[in-house]
Amino acid sequence: MKIVVLKGSPHKNGSSNMLAEQFIKGAVEAGHKTIALDAAHMDIHPCLGCGHCGMDGGCVHRDDNTKIRDELLDADMVVFVTPIYYFGMSAQLKMVIDRFYSYTMRLSSKGLKAALITAAWDTDEDVMPYTAEHYKKLCRYMNFDNCGMILGTGCGSPEMTKNTAHMKQAYQLGRSLR
């Protein structure tokens, strides 16, 4: 299986990316091919809602989102990786998701598998529900098969994250994919 890991953290060595690396390690050990795209550091512009693409055509922007689109259309699975900022995903990852608009029909017809990996400083029970529900709704709308979520609470810094159960959970999620 080809898995595209979309990293949405502005911190290249931050907690959400640490969890993503554990997922990738498990997925590779299970025999899958992975490609990680650091969306937070790519040249991507926000969707203008201009309608030029008609949900299945060319986008007016000429940026790195073309690479993301091409990789996703050639993939079997997408993994969304994000820190939690004010109870939601990062703007960097949300911008990529908004740009799905220009190829919604092609992407939703693939039936991709999907997973969500998050990292938040807080351990409060009300930190993750909004992002988790947003992800689940995205899966339903895009016909993605939700394969799991790593909701990494208490992962405010790499030092904190490495001592959490979420590291092993991310690895096991990657390793368990069929």
N, C-alpha and C positions, 0 to 999 in steps of 0.2 A: 504494500500500500504506500502511496506517496502522500506525505503529510506536510502541509504548509503551516508553519508556526508564525503567526503575526504578533510580533512584539511591539507593545505600545508604550513602553516606559522611556522617559527621557534619561533615565539612569541606566547606562549600559551594563553596569555591574550591580544593579539594584536587586531587591528581593523578588520581584515578579520574574525577572530574567533568570535568577538563580533557580526558581521553581521550574521555569521552562526548560532549563538545561537538564534538570533531573528527569523531566518528562521525555525529552529527546533521548537521553541516555537509555531509558527503558524501552522506548520505541525502536531505537536502532538495535538494541540487544534482541528484540523480538523479531527482527528481520525487516523492519520498515525503512523506507527512504524518507529522510526529513530534509526540509529546507527551511531555514529560519530567515525571515525578512524583518529587519529592524525598521518598522514603519515609522517609528518616532524620529528617526534620523534620515529619512528619505525625503525627497522633494515632492511633497504631495499637497495639492491645493484643495480647499473645501468645495463640495458640490454647490453649484450656484442655483440649482433648482430651475434651470433655464428651459428644460424639456428638449433640448437639442437632440439628445440621445434616444428619446422615446423609450427608455428603459431597456433598449436592446440595440444600441448603435454607438457610434463614435461620440466621445466626450469632447467638449471644447477645450479642455485642459490637455496640455502636452507635458506630462510629468512622470514621475516614477510609479504612479498608480498603474501604468500600463504593465509593468513587470509583475505587480501584485495580481492584476487581472489575469494575465497569461498563466501565471503559476497556479492560481486557484482553478482556472478552467481546465488545467491539466492534472489536478489533484484528486485524491480520494477523501481527504480529510483536511479540515482547517481547525487550528487551535488559536483561540483568542487569548492573549496574554496582556494583563494590564494591572497597574497599581490602582488602588481605589482612591480617587480624589473627590472629596465632598460627596461620598456615597454613590459614585458612579465610575464608569471607566474613564480612562484618560482621553483628553481631547484628540490626541494623536491617533489613538485606535478608533475612536468614534468617527473621525474624518475618513478613515479607510472604509468603514462600514457604510457611511453615507454615500460613498462613491460606488458602492455595489449597484446603485440605481442605474448606472449606464449599462449594466450587463445582468440585471436581475433575472430576466427570462432564461438566459443561458446558465447562470449559476444555480438558480433554484431548480432547474430541471435535472441537475446532476445527482441530487440526493446525497450530497456530501455528508460524511460523518463530521462531528464537531465536538469540541471540548472548550471549556473556559478555565483559565488559570488566573487567579487574582492574588494580590498581596495588599493587606491593609495594616496600619499600625494598631488600630483599635482591636479589642477582643469583644466589644459589645455585640449582643445578638442582633441589633438592628443595623449593623454596618453593611452586611452583604445582601439582604433580601432584594434591594432595588436593582442592583447589577445582575443578580441571579435571574430575576424575573424578566429583565430586559433581554438577557441572553436567551432564555427559554422562549420568549416571544419571537425573537429573531430566528431561532431554530424552526419554530412552527411556520413562520411566514416564508422562510427561504427553503423549506423542505429539507432542513439539515437534521440528521439523526444524532441527537444529543448522547454522547458517549460518557459524559461525566463532567464534574466541576470540582476544581480544587479551590476552595474559598479560604485563602490563607490569612486568617486573622492572627494578630500578634506578630506580624512580619514587617515591622516598621523599619528595620535596617537589616543589612545582610548578616550582621552578628546575631540579631534576634532570630532571623529566619532559619539559619543553619541548625538551630537547636529545636526546631518545631517538628511535629509529626508530618507537617505538610510536605516536607522534602521527600520523605519516603512515599507519601501518598501520590505525589506527582510522578515519581519514578514508577510506582506500581501501575498507575493509570496508563502510562506509555507502554509498559511491559505487557499489560493485559489486552492490548488491542488485537483484534483478529480481522 
